[in-house]
Each structure stands twice: as C-alpha cells, then as structure tokens.
Amino acid sequence: MKRSFAAIFVLGALATTSLANADVTSWLALGGGAGAQRHNTANGAGEFVDVAPNFSASLGVGSSPNPPVIVGGVFRALVHFGLGTDISLSARIATRGFVRGGFGLALDVGPAYRYWRGGDYGTYPIQGVLTIGLPIGLQIGLGGHFWSLDNVNAATGAFAVLELDLLRLTLMRKDLEQYWPNPSAAGDIK
C-alpha cells in the first residue's frame, strides 16, 4: 500500500507542469555568389583552379538569442555549379547583433562532404565561413575549404556569397523596430 501511494505521488509530481521561459535562435539563409576550388588531377599532371558560381542554403539552431554570444550549429549545402555540392555540419558562434537581424558576425567551422569528381577536390574538407550580418537579414558569407579529413587530396578553395536570412528578417529581428515593429520576436520572454 505504501509503495503504491509513493508511486502515485511520484507520478503526480512528474505530471505537473510549470511555466517554461526558454527560446532558441534559428537561422534559414539562401543566397548566391562565386568561388574557386583547386583541382588536384588524378594522373599527377598538375593542379589548376576552377571558378564557379555558387548557391548556398543554410539552416541552423542555437542557444537563447538574449546573451551577447550565441552558440549553435548550422547545416549548409553549397552548390558549385558545374562541379558539385558540398554538404557541411558546422558549429556556429554569433554575436547578438547578428542574431537579432542587425550588424554582427557569425563564425562557422566544421567538416564538409564532397561526393563529386572522385575526390580530386578533397572529399572531407574543413569548411570555415565568416558571415557578416547586415540589417534586415542580409548577410555576406566569406568562406574557405582546407585540408581533407581523409588525407588523400587536400582541399583548397574559397567562396563569397550574398544571402538573405529569412529568420533573421522575421522571427529573430529586433533591429529597426522603430520603423518596422516586430511584436513577437523570439527571445522576448515576459
């Protein structure tokens, strides 16, 4: 009898709810630009650089948007037209100004996967992207690829993209509220 009463008490305590005051940062950016990648030829005849237009799409989530530094993760697909697509999963460190849709910086670093061209451009490069945040969700991404985790062909390349982050423009935006109010911005916990 005592055990069943204790079990009912514990289950009742676990079933009660309390007010949760937590919010997360979110990113969803699309854009385009151009880049250059070093090509290591398979027959050993040398190296050359391929220049290609790019399309970038990124999706991520991070910690609360309220502190001065926000930590999170970003999944990015970077299409090098005529070459192939890089898929990466990176850690991101961002400033509050960046997260809130205004001026700020974000730094992404993590491994990428290249399934294209037989590894001549590196198969598992490290990708780094410095993103400069501008008002209303605009951002400039300056990125590079180096090394390769499989140590076969080292990747060397760089790219620049102009992006629009749809969540920095809408859900996350606190910048320019005197001109364009955002009545329910993420992180506005009352």
C-alpha positions in Angstrom: 0.0 0.0 0.0 2.8 2.4 0.9 4.6 1.6 -2.3 1.5 2.3 -4.5 0.9 5.6 -2.6 4.5 6.6 -3.2 4.3 5.7 -6.9 1.1 7.7 -7.3 2.7 10.7 -5.6 5.9 10.5 -7.8 3.8 10.1 -11.0 1.6 13.1 -9.9 4.7 15.2 -9.3 6.1 14.3 -12.6 2.9 15.1 -14.4 2.6 18.7 -13.2 3.8 21.4 -15.5 5.4 24.7 -14.8 6.0 27.7 -17.0 9.0 27.3 -19.3 10.8 30.5 -20.3 13.2 29.4 -22.9 13.7 30.3 -26.5 16.2 29.4 -29.2 17.9 31.1 -32.0 17.1 30.0 -35.6 18.7 30.6 -39.0 17.5 29.9 -42.5 19.5 31.6 -45.3 19.6 31.4 -49.0 21.9 33.2 -51.4 24.5 33.0 -54.2 27.9 34.1 -55.2 31.1 32.7 -56.6 34.0 30.6 -55.6 37.3 29.0 -56.7 38.5 25.4 -55.9 41.9 23.9 -56.5 41.7 20.8 -58.6 44.3 18.0 -58.0 44.5 16.0 -61.2 44.2 12.2 -60.8 47.0 11.5 -63.3 49.5 13.7 -61.4 49.8 16.2 -64.4 49.4 19.1 -62.0 46.9 21.4 -60.4 44.6 24.1 -61.7 41.8 26.3 -60.2 38.2 26.0 -61.2 36.0 29.1 -60.8 32.3 28.6 -60.5 29.1 30.4 -59.4 27.6 29.2 -56.1 24.3 28.7 -54.5 24.2 28.5 -50.7 21.4 27.3 -48.4 21.9 27.0 -44.6 19.6 26.0 -41.7 20.6 26.2 -38.0 19.6 26.5 -34.4 21.4 27.9 -31.4 21.1 28.9 -27.8 19.0 31.8 -26.4 19.1 35.0 -28.5 19.5 37.2 -25.5 23.1 36.9 -24.3 25.9 38.7 -26.1 27.4 35.5 -27.7 25.2 32.7 -29.1 26.4 29.2 -29.8 24.7 26.8 -32.2 25.0 24.6 -35.2 24.4 25.1 -38.9 23.8 22.6 -41.8 24.8 24.1 -45.1 24.5 23.0 -48.7 26.9 24.8 -51.0 26.4 24.2 -54.8 29.4 24.8 -57.0 27.7 24.9 -60.4 29.5 22.7 -62.9 31.4 20.9 -60.1 29.2 19.6 -57.3 27.7 20.2 -53.9 29.3 20.4 -50.5 27.3 19.3 -47.5 28.5 20.5 -44.1 27.6 20.5 -40.5 29.3 23.3 -38.6 29.5 24.8 -35.1 28.5 28.5 -35.1 29.4 31.3 -32.7 27.5 34.5 -33.4 27.0 37.9 -31.8 23.6 39.1 -30.5 23.6 41.9 -33.2 23.9 39.2 -35.9 21.2 37.0 -34.4 18.8 39.9 -34.0 18.9 40.8 -37.7 21.3 43.8 -37.5 25.0 44.3 -37.7 27.1 41.5 -36.3 29.3 38.5 -37.0 29.0 34.7 -37.1 31.8 32.1 -37.5 31.0 28.6 -38.7 33.6 25.8 -38.6 33.1 22.1 -39.4 33.6 19.2 -41.7 32.1 19.1 -45.2 31.5 16.2 -47.5 32.2 16.3 -51.3 31.0 13.3 -53.2 31.9 14.8 -56.6 34.7 14.4 -59.1 36.4 11.3 -57.5 38.0 13.3 -54.6 40.1 15.4 -56.9 39.0 18.5 -54.9 39.2 16.7 -51.5 36.5 14.5 -50.1 36.1 15.7 -46.5 37.4 19.2 -46.2 37.2 21.5 -43.2 34.9 24.4 -44.1 35.0 27.8 -42.4 32.6 30.6 -43.0 32.8 34.2 -41.6 29.3 35.7 -42.0 28.9 39.5 -41.8 25.4 40.4 -40.7 23.7 43.5 -42.2 20.3 44.9 -41.3 17.0 43.3 -42.4 18.6 39.8 -42.6 21.1 40.5 -45.3 24.5 38.9 -44.9 27.8 38.4 -46.6 29.5 35.0 -46.2 33.2 34.6 -46.8 34.3 31.0 -46.7 37.1 28.6 -47.4 37.9 25.0 -47.6 41.2 23.5 -46.5 42.8 20.1 -45.7 40.8 16.9 -46.0 40.0 14.6 -43.1 40.8 11.5 -45.3 44.3 12.9 -46.0 44.1 11.8 -49.7 43.7 15.1 -51.6 43.8 18.3 -49.6 41.0 20.7 -50.4 41.9 24.3 -51.1 39.2 26.8 -52.1 37.3 30.0 -51.2 33.9 31.4 -51.9 31.8 34.5 -51.2 28.0 34.6 -51.1 25.4 37.3 -50.5 22.5 35.8 -48.6 19.1 36.7 -47.1 18.4 35.0 -43.8 14.6 34.7 -43.7 14.5 34.1 -39.9 16.9 37.0 -39.1 14.5 39.1 -41.2 11.3 37.9 -39.5 11.2 35.8 -36.4 14.5 36.9 -34.8 14.6 40.6 -35.9 14.8 43.3 -33.2 16.8 45.7 -35.4 15.0 48.7 -36.9 11.9 48.2 -34.7 11.3 51.9 -34.5 10.5 51.8 -38.3 9.2 48.2 -38.6 7.8 46.7 -35.4 8.2 43.0 -34.6 5.5 42.3 -32.0 6.6 38.8 -31.2 10.3 38.5 -31.8 12.0 35.3 -30.4 13.6 35.9 -27.1 11.0 38.4 -25.9 10.1 36.5 -22.8 7.8 38.4 -20.5 
